[in-house]
Amino acid sequence: MRIFGVDPGSKCTGYGCIETNGSRHRVVVCGALTPPARATFPEKLLAIHAELSKLLTRHRPDSVAIEDLFYAKNARSALQLGHVRGVLILAASEAGLPVAEYSPTEVKRAVVGYGRAEKQQVQEMVALLLGLDTTPLPFDVSDALAVAVCHSHSLGPARDDINKPARAARSWRRYRPQAG
């Protein structure tokens, strides 16, 4: 399964596409969309939409996961981030892909195990989980990969044989060591 993760931003939007079987992950592509600094805000939105649409067409993921907005330092930046998220969701919807949204706390908890982890901790854990030699830079890229990994974890474990019944979980209270 291919999952395309996105970390929205009006100055820098991180993206990362991973391929996963539910337990192992591999990076397909990652990077950042940076619209021209002198462009107007509508021109930046158009550039982000166009670039993401191209990436989704090229890499053909099965789903898109986007980091959700949970707070911003001021109302204007929150509004702009909301517009960027809308453009990202539009691009995914136009491509016919399901969209999942995760809060930053959910992403950090899924990747690091702690919802208030620092960006550097997320970055290092992403590199470890994806078997990368170096940590992905900038933070927007590692955050986007973390969103994709979070979505993969939310889907549950992969099963090779869907017709084979899953083994029932056993309580540790009923465990009895085998006589040897």
C-alpha positions as CSV (number, residue, x, y, z in Angstrom):
1,M,0.0,0.0,0.0
2,R,1.2,3.5,-0.8
3,I,0.4,6.4,1.5
4,F,1.1,10.0,0.7
5,G,1.6,12.1,3.8
6,V,1.4,15.9,3.8
7,D,2.4,18.6,6.3
8,P,0.7,21.8,5.2
9,G,2.3,25.2,5.2
10,S,2.0,28.4,3.1
11,K,5.7,28.9,2.9
12,C,6.8,25.2,2.9
13,T,4.5,22.2,2.5
14,G,6.3,18.9,3.2
15,Y,5.3,15.7,1.5
16,G,6.4,12.1,1.7
17,C,5.1,9.0,0.1
18,I,5.8,5.6,1.7
19,E,5.1,2.1,0.6
20,T,4.1,-0.3,3.5
21,N,2.9,-3.8,4.1
22,G,1.7,-2.7,7.6
23,S,4.9,-3.6,9.4
24,R,7.7,-2.4,7.2
25,H,7.9,0.9,5.5
26,R,9.9,2.3,2.6
27,V,10.2,5.8,1.3
28,V,9.1,6.3,-2.3
29,V,9.6,10.0,-2.5
30,C,9.8,13.0,-0.2
31,G,10.5,16.7,-0.4
32,A,8.9,20.1,0.1
33,L,6.7,22.3,-2.0
34,T,8.0,25.9,-1.7
35,P,6.0,28.4,-3.8
36,P,7.8,31.6,-4.9
37,A,8.3,33.9,-1.9
38,R,7.1,37.0,-3.8
39,A,4.0,35.4,-5.1
40,T,0.6,36.5,-3.9
41,F,-1.2,34.2,-1.5
42,P,-3.7,33.0,-4.2
43,E,-0.7,32.3,-6.5
44,K,1.0,30.3,-3.7
45,L,-2.2,28.2,-3.3
46,L,-2.3,27.6,-7.0
47,A,1.3,26.5,-7.1
48,I,0.8,24.1,-4.1
49,H,-2.3,22.6,-5.7
50,A,-0.6,22.1,-9.1
51,E,2.6,20.5,-7.7
52,L,0.7,18.2,-5.3
53,S,-1.6,17.1,-8.2
54,K,1.5,16.2,-10.3
55,L,3.0,14.2,-7.4
56,L,-0.2,12.3,-6.8
57,T,-0.5,11.5,-10.5
58,R,3.1,10.4,-10.7
59,H,3.3,8.2,-7.6
60,R,-0.3,6.9,-7.5
61,P,-0.8,6.5,-3.7
62,D,-3.7,4.5,-2.3
63,S,-4.6,7.3,0.2
64,V,-3.5,10.7,1.4
65,A,-2.9,11.6,5.1
66,I,-2.8,15.3,6.1
67,E,-1.8,16.9,9.4
68,D,-4.7,18.6,10.9
69,L,-4.7,22.2,12.2
70,F,-5.0,22.3,16.0
71,Y,-3.8,25.8,16.9
72,A,-1.8,28.7,15.5
73,K,-0.1,31.7,17.0
74,N,-2.5,34.1,15.4
75,A,-5.8,34.1,13.6
76,R,-4.4,35.2,10.2
77,S,-1.8,32.3,10.1
78,A,-4.5,29.9,11.2
79,L,-6.8,31.1,8.3
80,Q,-4.0,30.8,5.8
81,L,-3.1,27.3,7.0
82,G,-6.8,26.4,6.6
83,H,-6.7,27.6,3.0
84,V,-3.6,25.5,2.3
85,R,-5.2,22.4,3.8
86,G,-8.3,23.0,1.7
87,V,-6.2,23.1,-1.5
88,L,-4.4,19.9,-0.4
89,I,-7.7,18.1,0.3
90,L,-9.0,19.4,-3.0
91,A,-6.0,17.9,-4.9
92,A,-6.4,14.6,-3.2
93,S,-10.2,14.5,-3.9
94,E,-9.7,15.4,-7.5
95,A,-7.3,12.4,-7.8
96,G,-10.1,10.2,-6.3
97,L,-8.1,9.4,-3.2
98,P,-9.4,8.9,0.4
99,V,-8.1,11.6,2.8
100,A,-7.3,11.0,6.5
101,E,-6.5,13.7,8.9
102,Y,-4.4,13.5,12.1
103,S,-3.6,16.0,14.8
104,P,0.0,16.7,15.5
105,T,-0.4,15.0,18.9
106,E,-1.8,11.8,17.2
107,V,1.2,11.8,14.8
108,K,3.8,12.2,17.5
109,R,2.1,9.5,19.6
110,A,2.1,7.1,16.7
111,V,5.7,7.7,15.7
112,V,7.5,8.5,18.9
113,G,5.1,7.2,21.5
114,Y,4.7,10.6,23.2
115,G,2.2,13.2,22.0
116,R,4.4,16.2,23.1
117,A,7.6,15.0,21.4
118,E,10.0,17.6,20.0
119,K,10.4,18.0,16.2
120,Q,13.9,16.6,16.4
121,Q,12.7,13.4,18.1
122,V,10.0,12.9,15.4
123,Q,12.7,13.5,12.8
124,E,15.0,10.9,14.2
125,M,12.3,8.3,14.8
126,V,11.1,8.7,11.2
127,A,14.6,8.1,10.0
128,L,14.8,5.0,12.2
129,L,11.4,3.6,11.1
130,L,12.0,4.2,7.4
131,G,15.6,2.9,7.5
132,L,17.1,6.2,6.2
133,D,20.8,6.9,6.5
134,T,20.2,10.6,7.3
135,T,17.3,12.5,8.9
136,P,14.9,14.1,6.4
137,L,15.2,17.9,6.2
138,P,13.6,20.3,6.7
139,F,11.2,19.4,9.5
140,D,8.3,19.8,7.1
141,V,9.5,16.7,5.2
142,S,10.0,14.6,8.3
143,D,6.6,15.7,9.6
144,A,5.0,14.6,6.3
145,L,6.6,11.2,6.5
146,A,5.5,10.9,10.1
147,V,1.9,11.6,9.0
148,A,2.2,8.8,6.5
149,V,3.6,6.4,9.1
150,C,0.8,7.4,11.5
151,H,-1.8,6.6,8.9
152,S,-0.1,3.2,8.2
153,H,-0.3,2.4,12.0
154,S,-3.9,3.4,12.1
155,L,-4.8,0.9,9.4
156,G,-3.7,-2.0,11.7
157,P,-1.4,-4.9,10.9
158,A,-1.2,-6.4,7.5
159,R,-2.3,-9.9,6.9
160,D,-0.7,-12.0,4.1
161,D,-3.6,-14.4,3.9
162,I,-6.9,-12.6,4.4
163,N,-8.9,-15.9,4.3
164,K,-6.8,-17.4,7.2
165,P,-8.6,-16.6,10.5
166,A,-6.6,-14.4,12.8
167,R,-5.3,-16.1,15.9
168,A,-7.2,-15.1,19.0
169,A,-5.2,-13.1,21.6
170,R,-4.4,-14.9,24.8
171,S,-4.2,-13.3,28.2
172,W,-0.9,-13.5,30.0
173,R,-2.9,-14.6,33.0
174,R,-3.6,-18.0,31.4
175,Y,-0.1,-18.5,30.2
176,R,1.5,-21.8,31.4
177,P,5.0,-22.7,30.4
178,Q,5.3,-25.9,28.5
179,A,7.1,-28.7,30.3
180,G,10.4,-29.4,28.7
